[in-house]
Amino acid sequence: MGYREIALEKALTFIEPGPVVLITTFDGKKNNVMTISWIMPIDFDGHFVIASGPWNYSFKTLLKTKECVVCIPAQDMLQTTVRIGDVSGADCDKFSRFALQPLPAKTVKAPLIAGCQACLECKVTDVISRYGFVVLQAKRLVRDKNKALGRLWHAVGDGTFTLDGKKSNCRRLMKDKLPPGL
């Protein structure tokens, strides 16, 4: 066997859970946005978990307002998405700094971001403080019909990113596991 032991700290580079997303919040005065790479669906009913905590300026607003928008950046937004995660909303207006265009949502006060391929308006349904897990329930999903869908940026966990590639269709093999409508 050709296995060799590597540093345990690298484990997350093999299992980063979901795409890199932008989470928008509105605290009653200003919009904010944070970059999150730890997001995953937990059921077929639109529940997601993000990992965050008090180190993120948006976290306090997320807990207070119990709502946000999960925006899926388009393929051409990687560098902006990384830069958004590199500064704090406590120190600047990220929408102005990164020339982001906020668009009104219908079910939450947090904005959509123009140019993203899709946005999910979400309500917070639970917080598991020990791990910084915030459980979200998607209330509305919109997509930009002018953006390519399906190609998502994924953080590897070491400062590098991959872009989804070719899809393989195994729906026929899984038809008994998929809920109606998927």
N, C-alpha and C positions, 0 to 999 in steps of 0.2 A: 504494500500500500504506500502511496506517495504523500500521505498527510504529514504536515509538520505543524507544531504548535506555534501560534502567534499570540501577540498581546491581546488580552481579553478586552481592553479598551477599544479594539477594532471591531468588536462584535456588532455594534450598531451599523457599521458600514455594509454589513451583509443583509440587514433586515429593516432598513429605514422603511416606515410603513406606508406613506402615501405621498402624493404630489406636494410640491411647494405651493402654498396658497397665500393669499393676502386676506387678512381679517380686518374689516373696518368696524369702527365703533363711533358713537356720537355721545358725548357726555352732557349734552344740553347746551353747550357753547361752541364746541369745535369737533370737527371730524378728525379721526386718527386712523392709522393703518399700521399693522404689524405683519411681518413675514413669519409664517409658521411652516415647518416641514414635518411636524409630528401631528398628523391627522389621519384618522381611519374611520371607515364606516363600521357600525356595530350591529346593524340589522338591515332588513330590506324596507324598513318604514321611514327612512330618512334621518335616522339618528347617527351622529358622528361624535367622535371624541377628539378634542385637541389637547395637547399638553402645553401648559403655560404656567405662569406664576407671577408673584409680585415683582420679579425682575423686569417684566414687560409693563411698560407704562399703560397700555390698553387694558391690562388685566383687571385693574380696579374698576374701570368703567364697565367692562364685561360683566363683572359680578354685580355691580349696582343696577345697571339697566336691564340685565338678563336678555340681551339681544346683540346681534352682530350680523354682518354679511361675510360669507366666505366667497372670495373672488378667485377664480382660477385664471392665473395669468396666461396671456397668449405666448406663443413661442418666441416672439421678439421682445419679451419683457424680462428676460432673465437678469440682466445686469441691473435694471431698475429695481426688480424684486429683491435682489441681494442687497443693494444699497439702502432700500427702505428698512431692512432688518439690521442695518449697521448704525442707525441713529435712533434716538429716542424722541417720541412725540412730546416729551416734557421739555425738550430743548428747541424744538422747531415745529412749524406747521408742515408736515410731510406732504400734504396735498399740494401746497404751493412749491415746496422745495423740489418735488419730483414731477411737477406739472401734471398731476393726476386730475382728471375731470370727474368730480362726484356727480352721480345721477341719483334721483330719488328712488327709494325702494317703496313698495306698497304695504308691507306688513311690519316693517321695523323703521326706526329713525336713522339708523346707520346707512350710509350711502353705498350704492353700487359703484364700481370704478369702470369708466368708459375704457374700451380697448381690451378688457378681459374677455376670454372666450365664453365664460359662464359665471353666474353669481347665484349663490344660495342665500336667501334671507332666512335667518335662523333665530330661534329662541333658546335660551339656556334652560335645560330641564334638570340638571344635577351638577354638582361639583364634588369631586373626590379629592379633597385637599391634600391628603397624604402624598399623592402622586402628581398633583397639579392638573388633574384631568377635569376638563369642562365638557359635559355632555350637551350637545346641540341637537335640536330638532329642526330640520329644514321645513320651512313653511311655504316657500315659493322658490322656484328655479326658473331663471331666465338665461338665454344664451344669445350671443352675438352671431347672427346668421352669416356675417362677413368674415368670421374667424374660423380657422381650421379647428375641428374638434378631435379629441382623442390623443393628441400628442401633449404630454404633460412633463414638466420638469420634475425631477426627483433629486433630492439631496442625497449624496452618498454618506455624508456624515463627517467627511474629512476636508471640506471646503471645495469639493468637486460636485458636479451635477451631471445627470444623464437625461436625455430626452427620449421618451418612449419611441419605439420604432415600429416595426411591422407587427401587425396583429395576426393571431392565429385563431380561427373560428372553431371552437369546440362546443358550441351551443347544443348541437345535436346530441352530444354525449351527456350534457348536463340538463336536458330539458325538464326532467323530473325535479330538479332542485331550484329552478328559476321561478320567481313569482310572476304572476300575470303582468303584462305590460313592459317587461324588460326585454 
